[in-house]
């Protein structure tokens, strides 16, 4: 019988593909492809990387692009071709959620909530809990 990952294999590299290990890879190609964005419900231009050592493509999000630029010392993506990096799986929590408060989040530039704006006095800011947003 196939495993869950085999039954629902994806064409791009996922954390599950890495099986808990780090891999040194060589950037071979940087390309833009039309890929389905489930959050938007449509296809979008998405940057991908191809590695010499992998048969699947790597979806390049802003967080990983910034990490690669920092590691390689260049924001010029054409300079990344041929460079070696290490990819490894992590477990990321994208959003923390807790019980809702009675007061709604203030809207930016709304005169009715201007006094409660997060940019105002921090002691007046309602506590909405921790929200962490990361790249996909």
C-alpha positions as CSV (number, residue, x, y, z in Angstrom):
1,X,0.0,0.0,0.0
2,X,1.2,3.5,-0.7
3,X,2.0,6.0,2.1
4,X,0.0,9.2,2.6
5,X,2.8,11.2,1.0
6,X,2.9,8.9,-2.0
7,X,-0.9,9.1,-2.5
8,X,-0.8,12.9,-2.4
9,X,2.6,13.7,-3.9
10,X,3.2,17.3,-5.0
11,X,5.3,18.5,-8.0
12,X,7.3,20.8,-5.8
13,X,9.7,20.1,-2.9
14,X,7.9,19.9,0.4
15,X,9.2,19.5,4.0
16,X,7.9,15.9,3.8
17,X,10.2,15.2,0.8
18,X,13.2,16.1,2.9
19,X,12.4,13.4,5.5
20,X,13.9,15.5,8.4
21,X,17.3,15.9,6.7
22,X,19.3,18.9,5.4
23,X,20.5,18.7,1.7
24,X,23.1,20.7,0.0
25,X,21.8,21.7,-3.5
26,X,23.0,23.7,-6.4
27,X,20.8,26.4,-7.9
28,X,20.5,25.5,-11.6
29,X,17.5,27.6,-12.9
30,X,15.4,30.5,-11.6
31,X,12.1,30.8,-13.5
32,X,8.7,32.2,-13.2
33,X,5.8,29.7,-13.8
34,X,2.0,30.0,-13.6
35,X,1.0,27.9,-10.6
36,X,-2.4,27.5,-8.9
37,X,-2.7,29.6,-5.7
38,X,-5.3,28.0,-3.6
39,X,-5.6,31.1,-1.3
40,X,-6.4,33.3,-4.3
41,X,-8.4,30.6,-6.2
42,X,-6.5,31.3,-9.4
43,X,-3.2,30.8,-11.2
44,X,-0.5,33.3,-10.5
45,X,3.0,34.0,-11.6
46,X,5.3,32.2,-9.1
47,X,9.1,32.2,-8.9
48,X,10.6,28.7,-8.7
49,X,14.1,27.3,-8.4
50,X,15.4,24.1,-10.0
51,X,18.3,22.4,-8.3
52,X,20.7,20.1,-10.1
53,X,20.2,17.4,-7.4
54,X,16.4,17.4,-7.4
55,X,13.7,16.3,-9.8
56,X,11.0,18.6,-8.2
57,X,11.0,22.4,-8.3
58,X,11.3,24.6,-5.3
59,X,8.6,27.3,-4.8
60,X,10.5,30.5,-3.9
61,X,8.7,32.7,-1.4
62,X,9.9,36.1,-0.2
63,X,11.2,34.6,3.1
64,X,13.4,32.1,1.3
65,X,14.5,34.6,-1.4
66,X,15.6,37.0,1.3
67,X,17.5,34.2,3.1
68,X,19.2,33.1,-0.2
69,X,20.1,36.8,-0.9
70,X,21.7,37.1,2.5
71,X,23.5,33.8,2.4
72,X,24.9,34.5,-1.1
73,X,25.5,38.2,-0.5
74,X,23.5,39.4,-3.5
75,X,19.9,40.4,-4.2
76,X,20.7,39.9,-7.9
77,X,19.0,36.6,-8.5
78,X,20.9,35.9,-11.7
79,X,24.0,35.7,-9.5
80,X,22.5,32.8,-7.6
81,X,22.8,30.4,-10.5
82,X,25.5,27.8,-9.8
83,X,25.6,28.6,-6.1
84,X,25.2,26.0,-3.4
85,X,22.8,26.3,-0.5
86,X,21.4,24.0,2.1
87,X,17.6,23.3,2.3
88,X,16.1,21.7,5.3
89,X,12.6,21.1,6.7
90,X,11.1,23.2,9.5
91,X,7.8,23.2,11.2
92,X,6.3,26.6,11.0
93,X,3.1,27.8,12.7
94,X,1.7,30.5,10.4
95,X,-0.9,32.0,12.7
96,X,-1.6,31.8,16.4
97,X,-5.3,32.1,17.4
98,X,-7.0,32.6,20.7
99,X,-10.5,33.4,21.8
100,X,-12.0,36.5,20.2
101,X,-12.3,39.8,22.1
102,X,-15.5,41.8,22.0
103,X,-13.8,44.8,20.4
104,X,-13.0,44.5,16.7
105,X,-9.6,45.2,15.2
106,X,-9.2,48.9,14.5
107,X,-9.3,49.9,10.8
108,X,-6.5,52.0,9.5
109,X,-7.5,55.7,8.8
110,X,-10.9,55.2,10.4
111,X,-11.7,58.4,12.5
112,X,-14.0,56.4,14.8
113,X,-11.1,54.1,15.8
114,X,-8.3,56.6,15.5
115,X,-7.9,57.0,19.2
116,X,-7.5,53.2,19.6
117,X,-5.1,53.0,16.7
118,X,-2.1,50.7,17.3
119,X,0.0,53.7,16.3
120,X,-1.4,55.6,19.2
121,X,-0.7,55.2,22.9
122,X,0.4,51.5,23.3
123,X,-1.3,51.3,26.7
124,X,-4.6,51.9,25.0
125,X,-4.1,49.2,22.4
126,X,-6.3,46.2,22.9
127,X,-4.5,42.8,23.4
128,X,-5.4,40.7,20.4
129,X,-2.8,38.0,21.1
130,X,0.1,37.0,19.0
131,X,-0.2,36.8,15.2
132,X,2.8,35.6,13.3
133,X,2.6,35.7,9.5
134,X,5.3,33.9,7.5
135,X,5.8,33.1,3.8
136,X,4.3,30.0,2.3
